[in-house]
Amino acid sequence: MYQFIQYPHEFANVLAQMSLQDTYALDSEFIKVDTLWPKLGVFQINLQEKAYLLDGVSLDFSLFWQKIKGAKQTIFHACSEDIDLIYHYADIDYLSNVFDTQVAMAFLGYGLQVSYQNALKQILNIEIEKDQTRSDWLARPLTNEQLTYAANDVEYLPALAQALQKQLNDKNILSYVLEDCASLTKEIATKTPAPDLYKDVANYRHSRRQLMQIQQVTLWREQIVRALNVPRSFILKNATIIDLVEKNPRNHFQLANIKGIRPNVIREHGKVILDLLKFLPEKEHWPQTIARPIKFVSQHIAQELDATIDKVVAQTQIPKPILMRKKWMNDLYHYVVLQQDDISLLPSYLTGWRYSLLTQPLLNLLQQDSQNLAQQMKIRK
């Protein structure tokens, strides 16, 4: 059962019902094909076992966002894009009350990125259609198929969350999932400062000169895409920026041979791009080289690291890829090699419930191998 909400007086009724409960099951449908920021089509909420489909085209969501922020818990499945949308539209710096059923499924060993459709089938034995994913959610009127699809996304979500929370409680790991969900939403809220955007493009193979070029180009690209509200790939893809600095074109003819660059970009911005590659600040202002990933520890230490992680896996029954990501391990390597002592410099995932269980024991082992790691880092530069 669902209702499509298009008018303010209908929306006021939904807001009144939201005041009667403190947990909401939520989802959103949006378009983000030719824009940098998403265009909201429909926002779905389950209240008292009824799905309300809120018209993102005609309604003012100001009070709605505040109620979401003040909720005891908000339930999503695969929340990343929904949270990013909320941060864009709402005056919310950080949403800490999220329970993500996809994250819960991963903790329980069902897989890292289980779809909502498969989650319902595995946990509740409910089958739904997912044939409207690529629909135009800004078109009006919406079809019955679109509305049913949107309603399904929240109709069964409370029951799914309840079933998963029971399994997590039985394993005494519900608090771990909630903390990881908070770390995820914090991670989404943490925007990379514009001068550091080059780090998302560059790698350790690039010289300091190339890093300076990448920094200038990425800063310029960010200004353009924000002004025009277009995807970054519409101006320059990351791979295109790398090809630019590695081939270092000097004229429009050479620029046209760069991989993936669009003719309209050359026509409209070619001179600027060439100038950004050519005219650089003084060398002392260039970024420092990026450290290579550290992959080498002494054999006996590597074995002890694996044994420590496996021990916590056995203790908690949490799958190894959820317990410790490769990126986090690399962060631990650098933390030790650079002789850092402020744990807030580590990812928040490693400083919460994992810290005493896993992070501190791993750091202790790596400290034993710090001289070898430092030497390997020098060799690999």
SVG drawing of the C-alpha trace seen along z (x, -y; Angstrom):
<svg xmlns="http://www.w3.org/2000/svg" viewBox="-4 -30 71 49">
<polyline fill="none" stroke="black" stroke-width="0.4" points="0.0,0.0 1.4,-3.4 0.4,-7.0 2.1,-9.5 2.4,-12.8 2.5,-15.9 0.7,-18.6 1.7,-20.6 -1.4,-19.6 -0.7,-15.9 3.0,-16.4 1.9,-18.1 0.0,-14.9 3.1,-12.8 5.2,-15.2 2.6,-14.8 2.8,-11.0 6.6,-11.2 6.3,-13.0 4.6,-9.8 7.5,-7.5 11.3,-7.8 12.5,-5.2 12.1,-5.7 12.7,-3.3 13.9,-5.5 15.0,-5.4 15.4,-7.8 15.0,-7.8 17.0,-10.4 18.7,-11.3 22.5,-11.9 23.3,-11.4 24.4,-14.8 24.9,-16.7 27.4,-16.8 24.7,-16.8 21.7,-14.5 18.2,-15.7 15.7,-14.3 12.7,-12.6 11.0,-10.7 11.9,-10.2 10.2,-7.2 9.4,-6.7 7.6,-3.8 5.3,-5.0 2.9,-2.7 3.5,0.0 2.5,-2.4 4.8,-3.7 4.7,-7.4 6.3,-8.5 7.3,-12.1 7.4,-14.2 10.9,-15.6 9.9,-18.0 7.1,-19.9 7.6,-19.7 9.6,-21.7 11.6,-19.2 13.0,-21.6 11.0,-20.2 11.4,-16.6 15.2,-16.8 15.1,-18.0 12.9,-15.1 15.3,-12.7 18.2,-14.3 16.4,-14.1 15.2,-10.5 16.4,-7.7 17.3,-5.6 17.0,-5.9 17.0,-2.6 18.5,-2.3 19.7,0.4 23.0,-0.6 22.8,-4.1 25.8,-5.8 24.0,-7.6 21.0,-8.4 23.1,-9.9 25.1,-11.9 21.8,-13.2 20.6,-14.2 23.8,-16.0 23.4,-18.0 19.8,-19.0 19.6,-19.3 21.4,-21.5 22.9,-18.5 26.6,-18.2 26.6,-14.6 23.9,-11.9 24.9,-9.5 21.6,-7.6 21.8,-5.2 21.3,-1.5 22.3,-0.1 20.9,3.3 23.5,3.9 26.3,3.4 24.4,5.7 24.2,8.4 28.0,8.1 28.7,8.5 26.5,11.6 28.4,13.3 25.9,12.9 28.3,11.0 29.8,7.5 27.3,5.8 24.0,7.8 21.3,6.1 18.0,5.2 16.2,7.7 18.5,10.5 18.5,9.4 14.7,9.8 14.8,13.2 17.5,14.5 16.2,13.1 12.4,12.8 11.8,15.1 10.1,12.2 10.6,11.6 10.2,8.1 10.8,6.8 13.7,4.4 13.0,3.3 12.6,-0.4 16.2,-1.2 16.9,-3.4 13.6,-5.1 13.2,-8.9 12.2,-9.9 11.8,-13.5 9.1,-12.8 5.5,-13.5 3.2,-11.7 5.1,-8.7 3.8,-5.3 2.2,-2.7 5.2,-0.5 7.5,-3.3 5.4,-4.0 5.1,-0.3 8.9,0.1 9.5,-2.9 7.1,-1.7 8.7,1.8 12.0,0.2 10.7,-0.8 7.6,1.5 9.7,4.5 12.7,2.5 11.5,2.4 10.9,6.1 14.3,6.7 16.1,4.5 14.3,6.2 15.3,9.7 18.9,8.6 19.1,6.8 17.9,9.9 20.7,12.0 23.2,9.3 22.0,9.2 22.3,12.9 26.0,12.6 26.5,9.6 27.7,7.5 24.8,5.0 26.8,2.2 29.7,2.9 27.4,2.5 25.9,-0.7 29.3,-2.1 30.5,-1.2 27.4,-2.8 28.2,-6.0 31.8,-5.8 30.4,-5.3 28.1,-8.4 31.0,-10.4 33.2,-9.3 30.6,-10.5 30.3,-13.8 34.1,-14.4 34.8,-16.2 38.3,-16.3 39.7,-19.9 40.1,-21.2 43.9,-21.5 44.0,-17.8 41.8,-16.5 44.9,-15.7 45.6,-12.8 42.5,-11.0 44.0,-11.1 47.8,-10.9 49.9,-7.9 53.4,-7.2 54.8,-6.9 54.3,-10.6 57.1,-13.1 56.7,-16.3 56.4,-18.3 53.6,-16.0 51.9,-16.2 51.9,-20.0 50.4,-19.8 47.7,-17.3 46.9,-19.6 46.5,-22.6 44.3,-20.8 42.1,-19.1 41.6,-22.4 40.5,-24.1 38.3,-21.1 36.5,-21.4 35.8,-25.0 34.3,-24.4 32.1,-21.4 30.7,-23.2 30.0,-26.3 28.3,-24.3 26.9,-21.4 28.2,-18.8 30.0,-15.5 33.8,-15.7 34.0,-13.2 32.3,-15.7 35.3,-18.0 38.2,-15.6 38.2,-12.0 40.9,-11.1 42.6,-8.8 42.6,-11.8 44.4,-14.0 47.0,-11.3 47.6,-11.1 47.8,-14.9 50.7,-15.1 52.5,-12.0 52.4,-13.2 52.6,-16.9 51.2,-18.3 52.5,-21.7 49.9,-22.7 46.3,-22.0 47.4,-19.3 49.2,-17.3 46.3,-18.0 43.9,-16.3 45.9,-13.1 45.3,-12.8 43.2,-9.8 39.5,-10.6 39.6,-14.3 36.5,-15.7 36.7,-18.0 34.4,-20.6 36.7,-20.7 39.7,-21.4 37.7,-24.1 36.5,-25.8 39.3,-25.2 42.3,-24.0 44.4,-27.1 43.7,-27.1 44.7,-23.4 47.9,-23.9 48.7,-26.9 48.0,-24.9 50.5,-22.3 53.1,-24.8 53.1,-27.6 53.9,-26.1 54.7,-27.7 58.3,-27.7 59.5,-24.2 59.4,-24.6 55.5,-24.8 55.2,-21.5 53.5,-18.6 55.7,-16.0 55.9,-12.6 53.3,-10.1 54.6,-7.2 54.4,-3.8 52.1,-1.3 53.9,0.7 53.5,4.4 56.5,6.0 56.8,7.1 59.1,9.8 57.7,13.3 57.2,14.2 55.5,10.8 53.2,11.3 52.2,14.7 51.5,13.2 49.4,10.4 47.3,13.0 47.0,15.1 45.8,12.1 43.2,11.2 42.0,14.8 41.7,15.1 39.4,12.1 37.4,13.5 36.9,16.7 36.1,14.8 33.5,12.4 32.3,14.5 32.8,11.3 34.1,12.0 37.7,11.0 37.1,8.5 34.7,6.6 37.1,6.8 40.2,5.4 40.4,3.8 43.6,3.7 43.5,-0.1 43.3,-0.1 46.3,2.2 48.3,-0.1 47.2,-3.0 48.6,-1.0 51.9,-0.4 52.3,-4.2 51.3,-5.0 54.1,-2.9 56.8,-3.9 56.1,-7.6 56.2,-7.2 52.8,-8.8 51.2,-8.6 47.8,-10.3 45.2,-7.6 42.8,-10.1 45.0,-10.1 43.8,-6.5 40.5,-5.8 37.6,-6.1 36.8,-2.4 40.1,-1.5 39.7,-3.7 36.3,-2.4 35.3,1.1 38.2,2.6 40.8,0.7 41.3,3.0 40.3,6.1 42.5,5.7 44.1,2.3 46.3,2.2 47.5,5.8 48.4,5.2 50.2,2.0 52.2,3.8 53.3,6.4 54.1,3.8 56.2,1.9 58.4,4.9 59.0,4.7 59.3,0.9 62.9,0.9 62.4,3.4 59.3,1.5 61.2,-1.8 64.0,-0.2 61.5,1.3 59.9,-2.1 63.3,-3.6 64.1,-0.9 60.8,-1.3 61.1,-5.0"/>
</svg>
